[in-house]
Amino acid sequence: MTEEKYIAIMRSVLEVCKNYRPKLGHGRKEGYSLTEFKQLYGEDPFYSWMGLDSDLMYAAHKAAGGMTIVYRQIGIGCERIFREVIKDNLNLSEEDASWSYTVPKPHGKTRTLYLDGRIPLEAVQNKVRQKLVHDWIVESARRLDVDGAIVRSLQGVVFEVRQGYKSKDSKRQNADIANAAAAYTKRYLPCVSILSKQIDQDIALRYTAEKWHLLTGLLSEDQHISVYGFMKNVVGYDLAAFFSGNSETFKVLVREVLEHLLSAE
């Protein structure tokens, strides 16, 4: 039943991709249908002369933007599954497993920022699991060369969960660095958990330099480098077995989405 819940999460986020329509640089929220695209491009003399008002060109636009949507939605699915796994296996409430903080904005306003998961040590009732999480936090912080006084004050871990991280978007990186600083002020170890092995090494080095602990999708029992090792040996759930055991289901879901995005209709 638990696996069915996790599969349903990924199915629901991938279904969103099928509704994608290209915006064609016009910022139109709902995007353009094939008919609207052909009218827009057909009425443009130059594009019409060049033959850009074709079904194939529309399909190319839809596939180009759709590729980004697929990665994004899989990432959202990973976040939700990750959070459900730590809730189910550590008996955490939704409030326990969620974390946010506020930052000031001009004119006395505030903005709330969210990370993707949290394990507060005091909320883990199973003492064996609690010790495993505690020891993992201490060792992870030691590897980051975090000051000993800060390590002793840590009361849990917060997670930023991604499917992969290859973009060198400096705005995103700076926001994550600010998140790490905020996490330490609230006595949490910040951890980036990436379910694939896809992360640019320059980014990885920058994050660890800023005291983010990094887990990636290596198939390893080492809970300090592998998100799957961490989930299996610390949280108590074999996430790699879940994904590999349901691989055919996920392949069918993704194939259906890609076929839809690669067609003009």
C-alpha positions, 0 to 999 in steps of 0.5 A, a space after each residue: 500500500 505504501 509503494 502504491 502511494 509513492 507511485 501515485 505521487 509520481 504519476 500525478 506530477 507527471 500527468 501535469 506535463 501532458 497539459 504543457 503548451 509552448 508560450 513562444 516567448 509571449 509570456 502567455 500563461 496558458 500557452 498556445 494550442 497548435 491551431 493558435 500557433 499556426 494562426 500566430 505564425 501564419 499571419 507573420 509574413 517572414 515566419 510564413 515564408 520560412 515555413 515556420 508555421 508548421 506542425 513540426 515546428 510546433 512539436 519542436 517548441 512543445 518538446 523543447 519546453 516540455 523537456 524542462 517541465 518533465 525534469 521539474 515535475 520529476 523533481 517535485 515528485 522526488 521531493 514529495 516521495 522523500 518527505 513521505 518516506 521520512 514521515 512513514 518510517 520515522 513516524 513523523 507528522 506533516 508538521 515535523 517533516 516540514 520546515 520553513 522560515 521567514 525573511 524580512 522584505 521592504 515596508 515591514 513585509 516578510 517572505 516565507 521560504 521552504 525546504 523540502 523535508 526535516 527530521 527533528 531529533 526530538 520527534 523521532 520516537 524510535 530510540 534506535 532510529 533517533 540515535 542513527 539520525 543523531 550519529 549521522 548528523 554529528 559525523 556529517 557535520 564533522 566531515 564539513 568541518 563545522 565548529 564543534 560547539 555548533 555540532 553539539 547544538 544541532 537538533 535535527 536535519 533539513 533537506 533540499 531534495 532534487 532529481 539532479 542539479 546541472 544548472 549553474 543558476 547563481 540566483 538559485 545557488 545564492 538562495 540555497 546558501 542563504 537557506 544553509 545559513 538560516 538552517 544553522 541559526 535554527 540548529 539544523 544541519 542542511 543537506 542537499 539530497 539528489 536522487 540522481 548522480 547528475 550534479 556539476 562538480 563546481 556546484 557540489 564543491 561550492 555547496 560543501 564549502 558553504 557547509 551543505 552536506 551533500 548526498 547523491 544518487 550513488 548506489 552505495 551503502 555509505 550513508 554519508 555520500 549516497 541518498 540511498 545509503 542514507 535512506 536505507 541505513 538511517 531512515 530504514 527504507 530501501 528507496 533504491 529498491 522502490 525505484 528499481 522495483 517499479 522501474 517499468 511503471 515509471 518508464 511507461 509513465 515517462 514514455 507516455 508523457 514524452 510521446 505526447 510532448 513530441 507530437 503536434 497534437 
